[in-house]
Amino acid sequence: MKFFGKLKKRKDDLPKAETKRKEKPKKERKPIEEMTGFERFFYKYLHNGTAMCLLLAFSLNLIIETLARQTAFGGILYLAESPLVFLYNMLIIFATLAVALLFKRRAFMYFLISALWLALGITNGIILSNRMTPFTTKDLTVLEDGLSIVTNYMSTFEIVLMIIGAVLLLAIVVLTFIFAPKKKDPIRYKRVIAGVLIVMMATYGATQLAIKVGVVHTFFGNLAYAYRDYGVPYCFINTWLNTGINMPNDYSKERMLSIFEPGELSEDGTADITFEDDGKKHPNIIFLQLESFIDPQLVTTIKYSEDPIPNYRNLMKNYSSGYLTVPSVGAGTANTEFEVMSGMSVKFFGPGEYPYKSILREKTCESAAYDLKSIGYSTHAIHNHRGVFYNRNEVFANLGYDDFTSVEYMNGTVKTPKNWAKDAVLTGVIMDALDSTENEDYIYTVSVQGHGKYPTEEILENPAIKVTSAPTEALKWQYEYYANQVYEMDKFVKDLTDELQHYPEKVVLVMYGDHLPALEMTEEEMGNKNLFQTEYVIWSNFKMDKEDKDLYTYEITADVLNRIGIHNGVMTKFHQNHGDSITYKADLKALEYDMLYGKQFIFGGKSPFERVKMRMGINPISINEVVQIGKKFYLKGENFTEYSKISLDGKILKTIFLGPNILGLLEEVEPEDVTRMKVSQVEKNKEILSTTE
């Protein structure tokens, strides 16, 4: 202790300057006249924050647009063809990069912001290689759904590469944060903040000017075309900031009630929804939405060995049919079904928005199901895919469905080579729905067999339909795979109509494709010169007049109901009676806003639609008895599927599916616990959809 005390004293006696470690003299910067050309360029421009941001913004925008166009020189051609749009999007990126000037770790912030923009470009490029709809912020809300089907689109090798890439990117971000140089000179915050604010204001002003002069637009009638014409950065941000339905300028109670004529609604001018059986006999109504179903022969650049859809073509010839304008291309199944069910148009929502993922999770919405329930119909939804996809297991209860049968409640499903359930299983499920009640049934069925990704190599052995001519080898195999899925869907349509033809009650069956497949095609290559049209058929097992016309998806339900003499419901009355009005589109938007976001003037201030206590599955799952054989337990019951799992106090136990009437328990339980065992339907991501009583 004395030694340390002496040492401290001696140190304290030394002059202060001598106790400090000698500092290295600062390296003097070369005079500019002594620098090489590259050094002079770096210090004059790259060392300048504004110049660096401009250079990065230009490079990033070029890369993003090149990836979006799926061609090596797509970004350069875009710059040459649309220089003003390119510069505007470059300004958007520049504004985000300018934030880096506020930090001493400027190099790291440049890298981080650039990495985010590159991630946007790469993600959009990958998505566009699998579908025709570009990447939007709404895709982040369906991220879980997307991850659940990623194996249907990408190989294991590609998924591993993506994971490795993500890990490497994260590692680079961390290393850049640790090793990237800090700015040594002090930051003049007042000056820099003022500069950043000026950039932000300039970007806002440029946006307003660009919209005013028509360089860009705020409404995207075609999301894919909007990204192509207005640039990825602007459109992506628009899908983030522009959500829901904007309130009409003239929104008021008087405005809403003036849409209808006296006598169309109740005496006080509002909707009169009583939810009482009208006592009349109506036909059963089935809507069948066919995944990615179109007439393959409409694509003029592809030739086939024979007609892929002979049965559907025959139905179009003999029953009411026409083109159906749908809201999306290559994807967006949920938005097509929303328009058909509700009579509403998604064009008034934010670009790329899915109401299933936003407002319909919060509140009920008038739909054909609610309107038909009000006159005595039972309502059923069917989909041979996961029940939680697009939140259907939640949303359908807000659309008025009594029950929802997803793939987890189906037996006998067969998969395509790309792992989608084939549609043949739906015939039995639809017939079960018809037989499940004594009264009329409204059944909305969504198929999945025609879903992409379509392989670019040969994977089908002895296909029924062969492509005899195609522009490229890859397209040949893609269209051949697609045509054979459509061919099987066409056979399913025949089997279903054959079953319904002999059904003892009247049935109307409405069939249509939800959107074009995610295949390479242009308007010029389409026989109808339109990428937003599929074809519908209104079939029936009783005499109906053939009336061919082209319709929008939000019109078709009201049109069908009009043909069979049903007119109740606000949207039904609106479409049936006001389709020729010069204010039709403006009135439609006003009604949608009032019902979903406004004060519900049309309902007298309160929606009459209450959330339905929806059950999962048409046929109830039940346990009849528990059998013990040795130390093993087996549950006997009804309507088990491969998704049925034995559960105990909410815990899922290891289970083997031995058939629709028996499940085996693969783990030990105490004998006294057996009476508390139940059966739960568990989807592939381990979410429990329902549990027996």
N, C-alpha and C positions, 0 to 999 in steps of 0.2 A: 504494500500500500504506500509506503514511504517512497519507493522507487517511482511509482506512477505519479505521486504528488510532485516530485522533483521534475519529472519529465514535463508535466503540465506547466510548471512554473517557468521552466526554460523556454518552452514554446511561447508562453505569454510574454516573455521578455523580448522576443524577437520583434523586429519591425513588421507591421501588418503586411506590407507589400511582399516581404520575404516568405511569409507563410503560405501564400497563394501558389498554386501550381502555375508554371509558366504557360501562358496561352500562346497557341500558334498564331503567327501573324496572318491576317486575312489575305486571301488570294485576291490580288487586284484584277479587275476585269480588263481585258485587252481594250485598247482604244479601237473604235470601229474601223478606222483606216488600216489597222494591222490585221483584221480578221479575214479568214477565208470567206469565199462566197457563201458556203453553207452556214458558217458561224454568223455572218452578217444577217442572213435570212432569219435564222433562229432568234437572234436577239432583237431584230427589228420587228418581226411579225409573230413568230410562235411564242416569244416571251411576252408578247402583248396579249392580254386576256381576251380582248374583243376579237382580235384576229384568230386566236385559237378557237374560240367558240364558233366563229363563222366557218372555219375550215372543217371542224367536227360536224357541224350542222349539215353542211353540204354533203360530206361523205356519208353520214348516217342516213340522210334522206335518200341518197342514191342507192345505198345497199337495201334499205327497207322496200323501196319501190321495185327494185330488181327482183327481190325475193317474192314480192306480191304478184309480179307478172310471170313468174315461173320460166323466164328466159334469160340468157346471159346478158343481153343488151337491152332488156326491158326498161331499166331505169334511165338509160341514156336516151332511148327513144321517147320516153315520157317527158324528159327535160326538153327535148327538141320540139315535141308536139304541144306541150302545155307549160311553157316557161313560167307564166304568172302563177299557176297553181303550184308548181314545184317550188318557186321562191317563197310563196306564202307558207307552205308546209315546212320549208327550211327555217322560216322565221319562228314558227312554233317551237321547233327543236332548239333553235338558238336561244329563245326565251328561257327554256328550262336549263340549258347549259350555263346561262349567265348567272344563275344562283351560285355556281361554283366560285365565282369571284368574291363571295363573302367569306370564304374559308381560307385558312392558311394551308390546309391540306388540299390545295387546288387541284393538283394532279390526280389525287384519289377521287375527288368529286367529279372531275371530268370523266374518269374511268367508270365510276358508279352510274352516273346519269347516262353515259353512252351505252353501258351494259344493259340498262333497262330498255332503252330504245331498240337495241339490237335484239333483245329477248322478244320484244313486240314483233319485230320484223321476221324473226326466225319462226316464232309460234304461228304467225299469220301464214307464212309460207308452207309450213307443215300442214296446217288445217286446210289450206286451199288445194293441197295435193290429194286430199281425201274427200272434200266436199266443195260446193260452189259458193257457199256463204262464207265471207271472211270472218276473221277473229274480232269479237266485240267484247266490251266489258261485261255484257250479259252472259258470255260464256264462262266467266269466273263464277257466276252464281250457279252454273250447272257443272262445275268442275268435278264434283263427286260423280255425277252421272257420266261425264266424259271419261273419267278414269276407270269406271266400271266396265266400259266397252272398248277400252284402248287395245286390248288383245285382238279384237275383231278387225282392227285397222292396221296394226303394226306387228311385225314378227318379234319374237323374243330377243333376237339379236339387236333389232332397232330400239327396242325398249331399254335394253342394257346400255346401248350407246348413249341414249338420251340421259339415263341416270348418271353414267360416267361423265358426260358433258356437264350436267348440272353440278356434280360434285367438284369437277375441275374449275368451273366458273366461280363457285363459292370459295374455293381455295385461292384462286387468283385475286378475288376481291379482298380476302384477308391479307394476303401477301402484299398487295398493293397498298393497303392501309398501313402495314408495318413499315414497308421499305420505300414507298414513294416519297420524294423530297417535299419538305415543307417550304412555303414561301418565307424567305428570311426578312425581306423588307416589311415594315409595318403596313397594315391595310388601312387605307384612308376610308373608314367606314361611311362617313357622311357622303363622300363623293361616290363610293361604290354603290351604296344603297340607292342614292338618287339615280345612278345610271341604270340599275336593275329595274327600278320602278318605271323609268322612262321606256325601257325595253318592253315591260309588261303592258304599259299603256299603248305603246305603238302596236303591239301584237293585237290588243283588243280593238284598236281603231282600224287596223288592217282587216280584221275579221269582219267588222261591220261594213266596211267599204267593199270587201270581196263579196259579201252576201248581197249588198245593194246593187252592185253592178253585174251580178250573176256569175262571178268567177267560181263561187261555191254556193251550195244551197243548204237549207236546214232540214228540208224534207227529203227523205231517201225513198223514192218509190221502189227502187231496186237496190238493195244493199250492196250487192256485188258490183253493179255499175257505179254506184256512188264512190266506193273505194277506188275504183279504177279512174274515175273522172276527177274526184276532189282530193285524192291523196289519202294514204293510210293514217298519218298522224291526226289530221283534222277529223276524219270520220271516226276513228277510235275514240278520241276525246268526246266527240258528239254523242256517241253511244253511252258515255259515262254521265254527261251533264244533262242530256235531254231524255228524261224518263216520264212515264205516266202520260196523261192527256192534259194538254193546256186548256185552261178555262176559256170558253168563247168570249169574245169582247162584249157581246150583248146578252150574256147569261142572266136570266131572271126567271121567276115563276111564270110570268106572262109569256115570255119567249118560249118556254118549254111547252106550256099547254096550248100555245097557238099552232104547234106542229100538227095537231090532230083536228079533225072536223068534229062539230057537235054530234054526239051519239056514238062516236068511235070508242070513247072511254066511258067512265061512270058519270053520274049526274053532276058531280063536283069537278069534272074535267080531269080526274086522275085515274090511274089504272085500277081496275076492279078485279082482284085476284081472290077468288073465294076458296079454292082448293076443295071443291066438292064435285063428286061424280055427276056429270050432266045427264046420266041415265041413257045416253044414246050408245048404239053399237058402232065402234070404229074398228078399222083394220089394225093389226099389229104393224109396227113401223120399225124397220131395221136399217141402220146406216152402216155401211161397210167401207171403211177407209183403207185402201190398199197401199201399202208402203212402196213408194217410188214407182208406182205402176203407170206406165204409158204404153201406147202402141209403139213397139220398137221400130216398126216400119215407117214411122214418121221421120226418123233420122235418115235422110236421103243418101248419106255416104256409106251406109252399111247395108249389105244384102244377106239374106238368110236362105237356108235350104228349104224352109217351109214357114208358113204363118205361125208365129209364136202364140197368138191369142185368137184362135178360131172361134171359141165359144163366146168370148166377150164381144168379138166383132159381130157375131150373129145377133147377140142381144142388142147391140147398138142399132142394128138394122131394123129390128122388129119392135123395139120399145123406145120410149122417150129418151133422148140423149142429146148430147152437145158438148161443147168445150166448157170446161170449168176453170176460171181464172183463180189461181191459188196465190197466197201471199209470199211464197219463197221459192227458191230453186236449190235443189240438191240437199236440202236439210230443212228443219223447221216443222216437223210433223205436228208438234203440240200447237203451233199457231194455226195450222189449217183446221185441226179439230176444234179449237176454240172458236174460230169464226163460224164453222158449221153449227156448233152447239148453241152459240149465243146470238148469232145474227149480227155480231159486232165486227168491225174491221180493225185489224192490228195496225193499219197504216197511221192511225191517230195516236198510237203509243210511241214511245221513244224508239229510234232505229235499232233493230235487232233485239227488242225487248220481248220477253216471254211473260205474258200475264200470269201463266201458271207459276212463275217464279217470283212474282211480285204481288200485285193487288189481290189475286184470287186465293192467296194463302191467308189473307186477312179478312175477307168478307165474301158474302154470297153474291151471285150474279144471276140475273134472269137468264134462263136457258130453255131449250126445247124440253128438257127433262122436267123442269119445274112447271112449265106451262101444260105439259101433257099429264103430269101428276094431278093438276088441278081439275082434270075432267075424268079421273079414274084410272089412268095408266099406271102400271108398275114400270120402274125404270132400271135398266141394267147397263153397265159398262163392261167391256171385255177387251183384253189386250194380251197377246201371247208373248209378252216381254215382262221385265221386272216391274213389280207393282209400285216401287218407289221412284221409278224413272220420271223425271219432270214433276215430281211430287204428286203424281196422280192419286196415290192412296190417301192424300189429304185433300187435294183440290176437288176431286169428283164429289165429295160430300158437300162442297160449296156450290156445286152445279146441279144438285138435285137428284143424284143417283142413289137408289135403294141399296144396290150392291155393286161390287167391282170384282170381276174375276180376272186376275193376272196369271202369268205363267206358273206361279207358285201353287195355284189351285187347279192345275190341269194335269191329266195323266196321258201318256202316250205321245208326248211331244217328240218330234224328230228334228234334228238340227241340219242346217245347210253346211257345206264345207267351210263357210266363214262363220259358223257358230251362231247363226240366228235360227230361231224356232220356225219350222215350216208351218204354213197356214192351214194345212189339212185338218189340224186338231180343232180349228175353230168351228167346224160344222157341228160337231157334237155339243160344244159348249153353247152355241146359239140355240140349238134345239132344246137343250136343258133349260135355258132361260125362258123360252116360249112355254115349256111345260111346267114351269115352277109356279105359275099363278093361274087363277081362273079368269081373271080380267085381261084386258088388252095390255100388250107389252111394247115398250119403246126400248130398243136395244142399240147401243152405239158400240160398234166393234172396230178396233184398230189392229191391222195386221202388221207383220214385221219381216216376212220372208224376203222381200225384195231389197232389203237394206244393203248398202255398200259396206265395206270397201270391196271393189271388184278387182280380181287379180289380173295382173298384166302377163301372166304365163298360163300355160294350159294346166288345169287341175281337174277337169271333168273327164271321166272315162265314158266313152260311147254316149255323148250327149244327144238328146232327142232333136235339138235344134243346133245347126252348125252355121257359123258365119262363113259365107262364101266369098265375100269381098269387104275389105276395110282399108282405110288409108295407111295404117301401120300394123305391125305384128302385135304390139301391145294392145292397141284398140280392138283388134280381132278377138283376143282372149277375154278382154273386159266385157265386150258386148255379147260374146258367146255365153259367158257365165251369167250375165244379166238376163239374156233372152231365155235361158233355161229355167231360171227362177220364176220369171214371168209366165213361162209356159206351164209350170206346176201351179202357180197361182190361178191361172186360167182354168185348169182342171178342177181346182178347189171351188171356183165360182160355179162351174157346171154341177159339181156334186151338191153344193148348197142349194142351188135353184131346183135341182131334181128333188131334193128332200122337201123343200118348201112347196113345190108344186102339188104335193099330195097332202099337205098339212090341212087339217079340217077347218081351220079358221082363215080369214082373209089376211094376207101379208103383203106389205109393200117393202121392197128391198131397194135401197139407194146405194149404188156402188160408184166409186171414183178413186183416182190416184191422189195422194196427198201433195206430191210435187214431182218434178223430174228427177231421175236418178243422178247421182254425183258422177257423171261421165262427161268426157270432153265433147261438147257440142256447142254450136253457135246458132243464132237465129236464122242465118242464111241456110244452115243445114237442115233445119226443121221444116217439115212439109207444111205446117201451119204458121211458120215464121214467128213463133212466139215461144219463149222459154218459160212462161208463167201459166201455161195452159195444160191441163190434163183432160181426160174425157170421162163423163159420167153416164150412167144408165139408171133409169127408174123402172125396175122390173116389178111385176105383181103376179099373184096366182089367180087374179080375177081380171075382168075386162076393164082396162083404162085406155082412154084415148091417147094416141101417140102425138106428143107435142114436143118437137125439137126446138131448142133454143140454147143460146150461150148464156151462162150465168157466172156470177162471182160466188165464192164459197160462202160469204155472209148472206147471200140471197137464197141459196138452194133449199134450206129447210122450210122457209116461209112459202116457197113455191110448191114444194111437195105437199105441205099441209093444206095449201089452197086447193090443190087438185082433189083432195079427199074430203074437203068441206070443213076443215078445222081452222078457226080464225082467232083463237084466244091468245093473249100475250101481247105486251107492248111492242116488242120488236117484230113479232109476226104481223100484227096489224100495220105497223109502219111500212114494212117491205111489201106487203100485199097491196096496200092502198096508195102509197106515196112514191113508188119507184120512178115515176115519170116527173116528179116535182123538180123545178129548177133549183130548189134549195135542198135536194135530196142528200148530198154529201155533207153539207153544213149541218143539216138537221140530224143526220146519223152521228156525227161527231158530238153534237150537243147532247143527244140522248145518252151516248156512252159516258160522257163526262158527268152528267147529272146522276146516272145510276151508280157509277163506281167511285167518283171523286167529289161530286157536288152535294147539294142539299136534298137530292132525291124528290124534287118537286113533282115529278111525274108519278110518284107513288104517294103523294100527299104528305111528304116529309119523312117517311119511314118505309124502308124496304119490307115487303110482305114475305120475303123468302128467308126461311130459317135453315140453318145448317142441318143436313140430314144425318141421322145416326146410321151411317152406312156400314154394312157388313161386308167382309171380304169373302168372296166366293159365293156362287149360286147354291151349290150343294153343301149343306152343313157338315162339318167334320165332327165326328163324335166317337167316344170310347164306349164300347159295349162291355168289355171285361178284360181283366188282367190275368194272364196264364203264366204259371211258374213251371218250368221244366228244369229240374236240377237246381242250379243256382242262377239260371237265366230267367228273365222276365220278358214276356211278350204282351203287347197291347193289341187287342182285336177291336175293330171299329169300322167306320164308314168314311169313304172319300179321302183316304190318306194319299199323299203324293210324295215324290222324291224330296220335296222340301219340308216334309213333316218331320218334326223332331220331338222326342219325349222331353218334357221339362218338369222340373221339380222346384217349386217356390221361386219361379222366374229364372232358374238356372237351366241352360240348355245342356242336356246329357247326350253322350255319344249314342247315336241311333243308326240302325240299318233299316232301310226301306225294303220290305219283303213283298209288298203288293198293296193294292188299294185298301185292303182290309186288315193288314197286320204290320206292326213295327216291332223290331227287336231292340232290346236295351243292351248296349255293349259295355256297360260298367256296372259295378256292384252298388246296390242301395240297401238300406236297412228295410226289412220286411214291413215295419210299421209305417214307412214312408210311402209305400206303394199306393195307398189310397189317395195321396195328394198329387200323384203324377197326372200331368195333362199333356196335350199335344199342341205344339206351336208350329206355325208356318214361318220358316226362317229363310229370308232371301239370301242371295249369294254373298252379300256384304254383311251378313250376320244380323241384319235388322229384323226384329220380330214383327210380323204383319198382323197376326191374330193368334189367340190362344183359346182352346176349348174351355167351356164353363167347368 
